[in-house]
Amino acid sequence: MSPLERFFWAIAPVQGRSIALVLGSTLVIALSGGIAVLFDPPRSFKTLLALIMLAAWLVGVCGMVGYFRWLFSPSSYRQSGTDSTRPKE
């Protein structure tokens, strides 16, 4: 899978995947930040942790875009098991 295909996969409007991406990136950011703050690692290791946190942030942004695409898509207005239409505005 090419990087562009992975990007489109990450921003696809799939609720479960989007939530997993956001929660996973939040966990990685919290763990990396905790390691950088609680321990006193060398400067090069702190730089590596900062790059990991930046990558996790980008993954989280892709997850949020996918979640918002799912949330505001016309199919999300339908209730499960019924053929209701979009709510009147």
DSSP file (Angstrom, degrees, kcal/mol; ACC not computed):
  #  RESIDUE AA STRUCTURE BP1 BP2  ACC     N-H-->O    O-->H-N    N-H-->O    O-->H-N    TCO  KAPPA ALPHA  PHI   PSI    X-CA   Y-CA   Z-CA
    1    1 A M              0   0    0      0, 0.0     0, 0.0     0, 0.0     0, 0.0   0.000 360.0 360.0 360.0 127.1    0.0    0.0    0.0
    2    2 A S     >  -     0   0    0      1,-0.1     4,-2.3     4,-0.0     5,-0.2  -0.309 360.0-107.1 -74.9 162.7    1.5    3.3   -1.0
    3    3 A P  H  > S+     0   0    0      0, 0.0     4,-2.1     0, 0.0     5,-0.1   0.865 121.1  52.6 -59.4 -35.9    1.6    6.3    1.4
    4    4 A L  H  > S+     0   0    0      2,-0.2     4,-2.3     1,-0.2     5,-0.2   0.901 108.8  49.2 -67.4 -39.5   -1.1    8.1   -0.5
    5    5 A E  H  > S+     0   0    0      2,-0.2     4,-2.1     1,-0.2    -1,-0.2   0.885 110.3  51.5 -65.5 -37.6   -3.4    5.0   -0.3
    6    6 A R  H  X S+     0   0    0     -4,-2.3     4,-2.3     2,-0.2    -2,-0.2   0.889 108.2  52.3 -64.7 -38.4   -2.7    4.8    3.4
    7    7 A F  H  X S+     0   0    0     -4,-2.1     4,-1.7     2,-0.2    -2,-0.2   0.942 111.1  45.5 -62.2 -47.8   -3.6    8.4    3.8
    8    8 A F  H  < S+     0   0    0     -4,-2.3     4,-0.3     1,-0.2    -1,-0.2   0.838 111.7  53.4 -66.1 -31.7   -7.0    7.9    2.0
    9    9 A W  H >< S+     0   0    0     -4,-2.1     3,-0.8     1,-0.2    -1,-0.2   0.898 108.8  50.0 -65.4 -40.1   -7.5    4.8    4.1
   10   10 A A  H 3< S+     0   0    0     -4,-2.3    56,-0.3     1,-0.2    -2,-0.2   0.820 113.7  43.5 -71.6 -30.6   -6.9    6.8    7.3
   11   11 A I  T 3< S+     0   0    0     -4,-1.7    -1,-0.2    -5,-0.1    -2,-0.2   0.311  83.8 124.8 -98.3  10.1   -9.4    9.6    6.4
   12   12 A A  S <  S-     0   0    0     -3,-0.8     2,-2.4    -4,-0.3    58,-0.1  -0.409  76.7-107.0 -65.9 145.2  -12.1    7.2    5.1
   13   13 A P  S    S+     0   0    0      0, 0.0     2,-0.5     0, 0.0    -1,-0.1  -0.408  70.7 135.2 -77.9  71.2  -15.4    7.8    6.9
   14   14 A V     >  -     0   0    0     -2,-2.4     4,-2.4     1,-0.2     5,-0.2  -0.976  44.4-153.7-119.5 116.6  -15.4    4.7    9.0
   15   15 A Q  H  > S+     0   0    0     -2,-0.5     4,-2.4     1,-0.2     5,-0.2   0.926  89.4  45.8 -60.0 -52.2  -16.4    5.3   12.6
   16   16 A G  H  > S+     0   0    0      1,-0.2     4,-2.1     2,-0.2    -1,-0.2   0.903 115.4  46.1 -61.4 -43.9  -14.6    2.5   14.4
   17   17 A R  H  > S+     0   0    0      2,-0.2     4,-2.4     1,-0.2    -1,-0.2   0.903 112.3  51.2 -66.0 -41.1  -11.3    3.0   12.6
   18   18 A S  H  X S+     0   0    0     -4,-2.4     4,-2.2     1,-0.2    -2,-0.2   0.914 111.1  46.9 -64.4 -43.3  -11.4    6.8   13.1
   19   19 A I  H  X S+     0   0    0     -4,-2.4     4,-2.7    -5,-0.2     5,-0.3   0.894 111.7  51.7 -65.5 -39.4  -12.0    6.5   16.8
   20   20 A A  H  X S+     0   0    0     -4,-2.1     4,-2.5    -5,-0.2     5,-0.2   0.900 109.7  49.7 -64.4 -40.0   -9.3    3.9   17.1
   21   21 A L  H  X S+     0   0    0     -4,-2.4     4,-2.2     2,-0.2    -2,-0.2   0.919 113.3  45.9 -64.1 -43.0   -6.8    6.2   15.3
   22   22 A V  H  X S+     0   0    0     -4,-2.2     4,-2.1     2,-0.2    -2,-0.2   0.940 116.2  44.0 -66.8 -47.1   -7.7    9.1   17.5
   23   23 A L  H  X S+     0   0    0     -4,-2.7     4,-2.1     1,-0.2    -2,-0.2   0.892 114.1  50.6 -66.9 -38.9   -7.5    7.1   20.8
   24   24 A G  H  X S+     0   0    0     -4,-2.5     4,-2.3    -5,-0.3    -1,-0.2   0.909 111.1  47.7 -64.3 -42.3   -4.3    5.4   19.7
   25   25 A S  H  X S+     0   0    0     -4,-2.2     4,-2.5    -5,-0.2    -2,-0.2   0.880 110.2  52.8 -68.0 -35.8   -2.6    8.6   18.8
   26   26 A T  H  X S+     0   0    0     -4,-2.1     4,-2.4     2,-0.2    -1,-0.2   0.905 109.8  49.0 -63.3 -40.8   -3.6   10.2   22.1
   27   27 A L  H  X S+     0   0    0     -4,-2.1     4,-2.6     2,-0.2     5,-0.2   0.916 111.6  48.3 -64.8 -43.6   -2.2    7.2   24.0
   28   28 A V  H  X S+     0   0    0     -4,-2.3     4,-2.6     2,-0.2     5,-0.2   0.909 112.5  48.7 -64.7 -41.9    1.1    7.5   22.1
   29   29 A I  H  X S+     0   0    0     -4,-2.5     4,-2.5     2,-0.2     5,-0.2   0.923 113.0  47.7 -63.3 -43.9    1.4   11.2   22.7
   30   30 A A  H  X S+     0   0    0     -4,-2.4     4,-2.4     2,-0.2    -2,-0.2   0.917 114.3  45.8 -65.0 -43.5    0.7   10.8   26.4
   31   31 A L  H  X S+     0   0    0     -4,-2.6     4,-2.4     2,-0.2    -2,-0.2   0.924 114.8  47.0 -66.3 -43.8    3.2    8.0   26.8
   32   32 A S  H  X S+     0   0    0     -4,-2.6     4,-2.3    -5,-0.2    -2,-0.2   0.915 114.4  47.3 -65.0 -42.2    5.9    9.8   24.8
   33   33 A G  H  X S+     0   0    0     -4,-2.5     4,-1.9    -5,-0.2     5,-0.2   0.894 111.5  51.3 -65.1 -39.7    5.3   13.0   26.7
   34   34 A G  H  X S+     0   0    0     -4,-2.4     4,-3.0    -5,-0.2     5,-0.4   0.902 110.4  48.2 -64.1 -41.4    5.3   11.2   30.0
   35   35 A I  H  X S+     0   0    0     -4,-2.4     4,-1.5     1,-0.2    -2,-0.2   0.919 112.5  49.2 -64.0 -42.8    8.6    9.5   29.2
   36   36 A A  H  < S+     0   0    0     -4,-2.3    -1,-0.2    -5,-0.2    -2,-0.2   0.828 120.1  36.6 -66.7 -31.4   10.2   12.8   28.2
   37   37 A V  H  < S+     0   0    0     -4,-1.9    -2,-0.2    -5,-0.2    -3,-0.2   0.900 119.6  42.6 -89.5 -45.0    9.0   14.6   31.3
   38   38 A L  H  < S+     0   0    0     -4,-3.0     2,-0.2    -5,-0.2    -3,-0.2   0.874 116.7  43.9 -74.7 -37.2    9.3   12.0   34.0
   39   39 A F  S  < S-     0   0    0     -4,-1.5     0, 0.0    -5,-0.4     0, 0.0  -0.618  80.2-128.2-101.6 165.6   12.7   10.6   33.0
   40   40 A D        +     0   0    0     -2,-0.2    -4,-0.1     6,-0.0     3,-0.1  -0.657  38.1 177.2-113.4  75.3   15.7   12.6   31.9
   41   41 A P        -     0   0    0      0, 0.0     5,-0.1     0, 0.0     0, 0.0  -0.284  38.5 -85.3 -74.7 164.0   16.6   10.9   28.6
   42   42 A P     >  -     0   0    0      0, 0.0     4,-2.0     0, 0.0     3,-0.3  -0.202  42.6-105.5 -62.2 161.2   19.5   12.2   26.5
   43   43 A R  H  > S+     0   0    0      1,-0.2     4,-2.0     2,-0.2     5,-0.1   0.859 119.8  54.3 -60.0 -37.9   18.8   15.0   24.0
   44   44 A S  H  > S+     0   0    0      1,-0.2     4,-1.9     2,-0.2    -1,-0.2   0.876 108.3  49.5 -66.2 -36.2   18.8   12.7   21.0
   45   45 A F  H  > S+     0   0    0     -3,-0.3     4,-2.4     2,-0.2    -1,-0.2   0.868 108.6  52.9 -70.4 -35.5   16.2   10.5   22.6
   46   46 A K  H  X S+     0   0    0     -4,-2.0     4,-2.3     2,-0.2    -2,-0.2   0.884 108.0  51.7 -64.6 -37.3   14.0   13.5   23.4
   47   47 A T  H  X S+     0   0    0     -4,-2.0     4,-2.1     2,-0.2    -2,-0.2   0.913 109.3  49.6 -64.1 -42.1   14.2   14.5   19.7
   48   48 A L  H  X S+     0   0    0     -4,-1.9     4,-2.2     1,-0.2    -2,-0.2   0.906 110.4  50.2 -62.1 -42.1   13.1   11.0   18.8
   49   49 A L  H  X S+     0   0    0     -4,-2.4     4,-2.6     1,-0.2    -1,-0.2   0.883 108.4  53.0 -63.8 -38.2   10.2   11.2   21.2
   50   50 A A  H  X S+     0   0    0     -4,-2.3     4,-2.2     2,-0.2    -1,-0.2   0.900 109.3  48.6 -64.5 -39.9    9.2   14.6   19.7
   51   51 A L  H  X S+     0   0    0     -4,-2.1     4,-2.4     2,-0.2    -2,-0.2   0.883 111.0  50.6 -66.3 -37.8    9.2   13.0   16.2
   52   52 A I  H  X S+     0   0    0     -4,-2.2     4,-2.4     2,-0.2    -2,-0.2   0.917 110.8  49.0 -64.2 -42.9    7.1   10.1   17.5
   53   53 A M  H  X S+     0   0    0     -4,-2.6     4,-2.2     2,-0.2    -2,-0.2   0.886 110.5  50.9 -65.3 -37.9    4.6   12.6   19.1
   54   54 A L  H  X S+     0   0    0     -4,-2.2     4,-2.1     2,-0.2    -2,-0.2   0.919 110.9  48.3 -64.4 -43.5    4.4   14.6   15.8
   55   55 A A  H  X S+     0   0    0     -4,-2.4     4,-2.0     1,-0.2    -2,-0.2   0.904 111.7  49.9 -63.3 -40.8    3.7   11.4   13.8
   56   56 A A  H  X S+     0   0    0     -4,-2.4     4,-2.4     1,-0.2    -1,-0.2   0.878 108.3  53.6 -65.0 -37.1    1.0   10.4   16.3
   57   57 A W  H  X S+     0   0    0     -4,-2.2     4,-2.2     2,-0.2    -1,-0.2   0.915 108.0  49.9 -63.0 -42.3   -0.5   13.9   16.1
   58   58 A L  H  X S+     0   0    0     -4,-2.1     4,-2.1     2,-0.2    -2,-0.2   0.892 110.5  49.8 -64.0 -39.5   -0.7   13.5   12.3
   59   59 A V  H  X S+     0   0    0     -4,-2.0     4,-2.3     2,-0.2    -1,-0.2   0.906 110.0  51.6 -63.9 -41.3   -2.4   10.1   12.6
   60   60 A G  H  X S+     0   0    0     -4,-2.4     4,-2.4     2,-0.2    -2,-0.2   0.882 107.5  52.0 -63.3 -38.8   -4.8   11.6   15.1
   61   61 A V  H  X S+     0   0    0     -4,-2.2     4,-2.4     2,-0.2    -1,-0.2   0.919 109.2  49.7 -63.8 -43.0   -5.7   14.4   12.7
   62   62 A C  H  X S+     0   0    0     -4,-2.1     4,-2.3     1,-0.2    -2,-0.2   0.909 110.7  50.7 -61.3 -40.9   -6.4   11.9    9.9
   63   63 A G  H  X S+     0   0    0     -4,-2.3     4,-2.3     2,-0.2    -2,-0.2   0.896 109.9  49.5 -63.0 -40.3   -8.6   10.0   12.4
   64   64 A M  H  X S+     0   0    0     -4,-2.4     4,-2.8     2,-0.2     5,-0.2   0.894 109.5  51.4 -67.1 -39.3  -10.5   13.2   13.2
   65   65 A V  H  X S+     0   0    0     -4,-2.4     4,-2.3     2,-0.2    -2,-0.2   0.933 111.7  47.7 -61.7 -44.5  -11.0   14.0    9.6
   66   66 A G  H  X S+     0   0    0     -4,-2.3     4,-2.1   -56,-0.3    -2,-0.2   0.895 112.1  49.7 -62.3 -40.2  -12.4   10.5    9.0
   67   67 A Y  H  X S+     0   0    0     -4,-2.3     4,-3.1     2,-0.2    -2,-0.2   0.924 111.6  47.5 -66.4 -43.6  -14.7   10.8   12.0
   68   68 A F  H  X S+     0   0    0     -4,-2.8     4,-2.3     2,-0.2    -1,-0.2   0.875 110.3  53.1 -65.9 -35.3  -16.0   14.2   10.9
   69   69 A R  H  < S+     0   0    0     -4,-2.3     4,-0.3    -5,-0.2    -1,-0.2   0.906 113.7  43.4 -63.6 -39.4  -16.6   12.8    7.4
   70   70 A W  H >< S+     0   0    0     -4,-2.1     3,-0.9     2,-0.2     6,-0.3   0.919 113.5  51.6 -69.0 -43.2  -18.5    9.9    8.9
   71   71 A L  H 3< S+     0   0    0     -4,-3.1    -2,-0.2     1,-0.2    -1,-0.2   0.878 116.6  37.7 -63.7 -40.0  -20.4   12.2   11.3
   72   72 A F  T 3< S+     0   0    0     -4,-2.3    -1,-0.2    -5,-0.2    -2,-0.2   0.280  89.4 113.4 -99.6  11.3  -21.6   14.6    8.7
   73   73 A S  S X  S-     0   0    0     -3,-0.9     3,-1.3    -4,-0.3     4,-0.4  -0.543  76.8-119.2 -78.5 150.2  -22.3   12.1    5.9
   74   74 A P  G >  S+     0   0    0      0, 0.0     3,-1.1     0, 0.0     4,-0.4   0.813 111.3  61.5 -59.8 -29.8  -25.9   11.7    4.9
   75   75 A S  G >  S+     0   0    0      1,-0.2     3,-0.9     2,-0.2    -4,-0.1   0.761  92.6  64.8 -71.2 -21.7  -25.9    8.0    5.9
   76   76 A S  G <  S+     0   0    0     -3,-1.3    -1,-0.2    -6,-0.3    -5,-0.0   0.664  91.5  64.9 -74.9 -13.1  -25.1    8.9    9.5
   77   77 A Y  G <  S+     0   0    0     -3,-1.1     2,-0.2    -4,-0.4    -1,-0.2   0.688  84.5  92.8 -78.6 -17.7  -28.5   10.6    9.8
   78   78 A R  S <  S-     0   0    0     -3,-0.9     2,-0.2    -4,-0.4     7,-0.1  -0.547  77.8-128.3 -78.2 139.1  -30.3    7.3    9.2
   79   79 A Q    >   -     0   0    0     -2,-0.2     3,-1.5     6,-0.1     5,-0.3  -0.596  34.8 -96.8 -82.4 148.7  -31.2    5.3   12.3
   80   80 A S  T 3  S+     0   0    0      1,-0.2    -1,-0.1    -2,-0.2     3,-0.1  -0.449 105.5  13.2 -68.7 133.6  -30.1    1.7   12.3
   81   81 A G  T 3  S+     0   0    0      1,-0.2     2,-0.3    -2,-0.2    -1,-0.2   0.391 112.5  84.5  86.2  -3.5  -32.8   -0.7   11.2
   82   82 A T  S <  S-     0   0    0     -3,-1.5    -1,-0.2     2,-0.1     2,-0.1  -0.867  73.3-131.6-127.8 164.0  -35.1    1.8    9.7
   83   83 A D        +     0   0    0     -2,-0.3     2,-0.1    -3,-0.1    -3,-0.1  -0.336  50.2 154.0-105.7  48.2  -35.5    3.6    6.4
   84   84 A S        -     0   0    0     -5,-0.3     2,-0.1    -2,-0.1    -2,-0.1  -0.371  36.9-126.6 -76.3 158.0  -35.9    7.1    7.9
   85   85 A T        -     0   0    0      1,-0.2    -6,-0.1    -7,-0.1    -1,-0.1  -0.418  39.6 -69.3 -97.3 175.1  -34.9   10.1    5.9
   86   86 A R        -     0   0    0     -2,-0.1    -1,-0.2     1,-0.1     3,-0.1  -0.374  63.5 -97.4 -63.2 141.3  -32.6   13.0    6.7
   87   87 A P        -     0   0    0      0, 0.0     2,-0.2     0, 0.0    -1,-0.1  -0.258  41.6-103.7 -62.3 147.6  -34.0   15.3    9.4
   88   88 A K              0   0    0      1,-0.1    -3,-0.0    -3,-0.1     0, 0.0  -0.491 360.0 360.0 -73.2 140.2  -35.8   18.4    8.3
   89   89 A E              0   0    0     -2,-0.2    -1,-0.1    -3,-0.1    -3,-0.0   0.437 360.0 360.0 -94.1 360.0  -33.8   21.6    8.7
